[in-house]
Amino acid sequence: NFKHADGLQGSEFNMWARHQLAHNKVAFAGTNGVTIFSTRQIIKNKSITPIRLISAALGNEKLPVVNNKIEIPQTSEKLLSITVAGVNFLNAPSQQYRYRLVGVSADWVDLGYQRNINLFGLESGQYYLDIQVSQNGKDWQNQSLTLTLDVRGSFLTSSMAKIFYIFLLTVLLSFLTLLVVKRLKQQKANYHSTLDKHKNSVKNLESNLNQVTEKLLSQQSHLSEYKERVDYFEKRILSFKRKDPITQFYERSYFESLINKEDRYLIDNHIKYPKGMMVCISIDNYHGLLRTEHYSNVEAAIGNFSMMIKDYINGDDLVCRWNENQFVMLESGEIHSFSSPLQSFYQLIKSRPYDCGNGKLLQFDFIITVLNTPIFPEVVDSTSRIQSAHVSIDFINWLSSNHASGLFMLKVNPEKTYFDFERSLAHGMNELLELEVLRYEELKFKEIDESEVVE
């Protein structure tokens, strides 16, 4: 109802910045200052605003107006423009207009503050144009200006022209029908002669078809064999997909194949295994999040978490998404020089939430384990580095089943041999730990502020 021209500080106000003052005054705060209203001085404008017709034009040609009646030639190719004005000089800029064209639609069309009405393509006939004005765009007064629009028709749209059109169309259709019938008779005669010529060709084709059928039956067995081979190689290709689409880490099958090939090369060439570790990361609350969050949101958060791993790893490290919630990394180096960076990495990933892509953040619970690889370097012919990954995954699942979380280091008991390990491995992680073939310890460290964690 009120605008900047009425004395307001601006068109924007703060939601809750209002205050009741004395003497029936109200203050509102906006972006450019404070506006104070006195409710006693606000008076509703109840005056009726007369509406006057200013001009009417068809294209660039003005039209005469007699007793609010406008005679209009055919307007199919020209724009009819009508200009009106409300004769009320009290707050004239706030006047708004609307109109409806009786005979076309019963709905009112709001013009806002515009006073021009543009009509196009009116058919011949008589229309009534009702125009109303409002001081605030809400309280429309019942008094309106009604203009009569008398659109004259041309000969091309008259009844005589329509009868001529129908007659001309009938003659044209009759001529086309006779022409089509004549051509169909000629085609029928041609088809009969052509059909006789092709009968002999059909007999020859039947004999050829029988020969081809016999050949196809003889080759059907070969096709089935080829199909089995294709299915086999398609399965192999699918099983060796290289990258996980969410994290862009290696798939488990390709990760295992890559390490096994490298192990085979080292053994065949009598090269010692490089010193390394198998680091496993498990998102322990993954399946719990799936019960409350959509699968795509959880996967998006894992994609965000994978960026943390990419920032952490070295260029020669291999990373694999082992399954939905577990990751395996083959790190170079030794555990004693690796524990401090790993502790910092654990604190970093545990202390922050992960974005789902829609602004929502998820918190992950992590279990991290680290194990030397190969487990028994002195018997590398019998063990492989990928065995360290399987043992680490079994250990991380054992921790999860015992509701443990944190950073753990898994070591081989120096008093045990590889044969002790091999006998206990078949019975699972419980026996390996109970017989102390493997020992583990949780890496403890002091808590640090989030500002001390350097990404």
Secondary structure, 3 states (H helix, E strand, C coil): CCCHHHCCCCCCEEEEEEEEECCCEEEEEECCEEEEEEHHHCCCCCCCCCEEEEEEEECCEECCEECCEEEECCCCCCEEEEEEEECCCCCHHHCEEEEEEECCCCCCEEEECCCEEEEECCCCEEEEEEEEEECCCCCECCCCEEEEEEECCCHHHCHHHHHHHHHHHHHHHHHHHHHHHHHHHHHHHHHHHHHHHHHHHHHHHHHHHHHHHHHHHHHHHHHHHHHHHHHHHHHHHHHCCCECCCCCCEEHHHHHHHHHHHHHHHHHCCCCCCCEEEEEEEECCHHHHHCCCCHHHHHHHHHHHHHHHHHHCCCCCEEEECCCCEEEEEEECCHHHCHHHHHHHHHHHHCCCEECCCCCEECCCEEEEEEEECCCHHHCCCCCHHHHHHHHHHHHHHHHHCCCCEEEEEEECCCCCHHHHHHHHCCCHHHHHHCCCEEEEECCCCCCCHHHCCC
